[in-house]
Amino acid sequence: MKKTTLSLLLLTLLGFSSASQALSEPEAEDLADLTAVFVYLKNNCGYEQLPNTQIKRAIIYFAQQNHWDLSNYAAYNMQSMGEDSYRDLSGIDVAKAVKCKSLARDSLGLLAYSN
């Protein structure tokens, strides 16, 4: 389920772009990290009710606010990058409640701006 959700979120970003230069590798890594945060919140922190479409909009909004061009999004192995980010996030040795609270505080507000 976790891998499927992450893959779905990463793949749905294909085809969306904003005016700027092509997506760089650090920007792609940031998108993978943000996707992993939302997947972690859904799978591990009780936010399973968050719709994938709303998360997708938030990630696209984040990219647009940073003036990132997603037209070359498919050039990156976003699934692998996202899975690596999720594994890294899962491996952080912090109490789950603290990690969930911090991730929610720092990312869920993005959902409000993306609607």
Secondary structure, DSSP 8 states (H G I E B T S, - for coil): -HHHHHHHHHHTTTT---SSSB--HHHHHHHHHHHHHHHHHHHHSS-TTS-HHHHHHHHHHHHHHTT-BGGGGGGS-HHHHHHHHHHHHHT--S-HHHHHHHHHHHHTHHHHHT-
